[in-house]
Amino acid sequence: MRYQEFLQQEQFDLAQLIAFSYGRLVSDPPPDFDARLPAPPFLMIDRIVCLEANGNKGVITAEQDIRLDAWYFQCHFPGDPVQPGCLGVDAVWQLLGFYGVWRGALGAGRALGCEEVVFNGQIRPYNEVVRFEIEVLRFREMKSNESAIVMANARILADNTPVATVKKARAGIFKNIADSNYPRIE
């Protein structure tokens, strides 16, 4: 898809998210369009069902299908499989970085932390869908250093049952930090 189409699209399917991971979704990227999502198996979302912008605020809703054979169930924990909670928090960061680029920020995304994470449930192999409901509190482009920041609160639900909340999660988009030469062989 063309860059202007990317900036206006409000939903993305798994094939599009994987193409974005490999830098192949946008056919005419502007200079410094270095953002990527993690590739599977670390890509923690299967689809973005809603992206909205309203001034410097917005909404992101995304989903992950739970697979019985997911890599993390095989090792966390044998005999008592549960998705590690940190992977849900990482999904929130992945979505915040994507949102910043979707809003027009250029560079590569990085997680910057969060104020609070509370777990009040689990994601198990018999769950079907995890839903990420994210309220973007602030999107800000900083012209002085050509970066952008996204801050949001998130709810994580497994089959419509709340399992975690993340408060004031932050991700940044920065120019000239991507290492496209990896792996270097010298």
N, C-alpha and C positions, 0 to 999 in steps of 0.2 A: 504494500500500500504506500501511497505517497505521504510525505510528512504532514501536509495539511489535513489529510484524511485521518491520520493518527491522532492529531490534536483534537479532532472533533468526534471521534468514535467513543461511545459510552459503554461498550461491552467488548470483551475480548475472550475468545475461546482458547482451549489448551494449545491447539496448533499455533495460534498467533502468539501466545505467551512463550512457547518454546522457540519460535522464530525470533522473538525479541531477545531471548537468552543468548542466541548465537549471533545477534546483530544483523539479522536478515529480514526483519519485519518491514522496515522502512526502506523503500527503494531509493529515495533521494534525501538521505540525512544531511542536515546542515553541519558545518564544521563544529567539532567538539561534541557531537552526539555520541558519547561513549557509553551511555548507560546500558546495563544488562541486568537481567534477572538471573538468579542461579539456574543452572540447568538441572534437569532431573538426574538423580533422585532428590536433590536438595530443593528443587522448586516446590514450594509448599502450597501452591494454589493450582486449581484446575481450570478456573474461569473467573473472570471479573464480570459480575452481572450488572453493576451500576457504578458509574463514575459521574459525579456532579461537582460543578464549581459554582460558588456563589460569592463573588468578591474574593476575599482572602480565606474563605472557609469552603467546606465541601463535604462530600460523602463518598465513601468507597464501600461497596459490598462485594464480597468474593466468596468462593466456595472451594472446598477440597473434598474430593471423593475419597472415602476411606477404603483401602484395599487390604484384604486379609493377609496378603504376602508383603506388605510394606516393609522396607528394610529395617526400620526402627523397631517393629514388633518382633523381629527375629532375635534382637539382642537386648531389648529394654522391656521387660526383664524375662529371661527364659522361665516359662511356666506361669508368668503373670504379666502378659504383654500390655503395655500402655505407651501411647505416644508421649515422648518427652515434652514437658510443658514448654521448654525453651524453643521448640520448633514452632509452636503457635506464636510465640513472641517474635520469632524471626519472620514468620509469614506476615505479621503486621509491618515489620520494617521493610520487607520486600515490597509490600503494597504502597507504603509511603514513598519509597524511592520511585516506584513506577508512576505514582500520582504526580510527583514533582516534575518528572520528565514529560508526562502527559500535559501538564500545565505550561510547558515550554522551557523549563530549565534545561541548561546544557551542561554536560559533564557526566561524571559517574557518581552513582549513589553510594552512600555509606550510612550504616546505622550509627546513631549518636547517643542512644540510651533511652531511658524512660524513668519516670518518677516512681511508679509503683506497679507491681504485678501481683495480682491475687488469684490463686487457683482455688476453685470451689467445685471441681469435678474432674473427670478423666475422659480421655478419648481412647476407646478400646477397639479391638478388631471387629467387633460386631456392630459398631456404629456405622452409619452410612455416609453422612455428609457433615463436614465441619463448615460453619458459616462465620465469616469475619465481617462484623458490622463496625465500620470506622467512621467516626465524626471528626473531620479535619477542623481543628481549632484555628490553625493559622498556616498559610502558605505565604512565604515572603522571599522575594528575590532581592539579593543584596548586590547592587550594581558596583559598589566599591571594590569587592573582591570576586565578582562574577560567580557567586554561589547562590544557593537557595536552601531554605529550611522548610520542612513540613513537620508540624506538631499535631498530634491527634490523640483522642481517647478511643479505645476499642473494646468491643465485647466479642468473645469467642464462644460459639455455641456448637454443641454436638447433637445432631438430631433435634434441634430447637431447644435443647437444655443448656443453660449457661454453664460453662466450665472454667472461664477465666475472664478477667478484666485487665486491661493495660491502660494506665493513666499517663498522659503527657509523653507518649512515645515520640521520638524525634529521629528524623533522617535528614541527611543533607545531600545536595548534589553539588559536586565540585569539579572544576575544570583542571585538566592536566594531572590527574592522579591515576588514571587507568594505565595498566602495564600490559600493553598489547604484544609485548615481546616474550611473554611467558610461554613455555619454558625457554630460558636462554641456555644455549649451549656454547660455551666459549672455549 
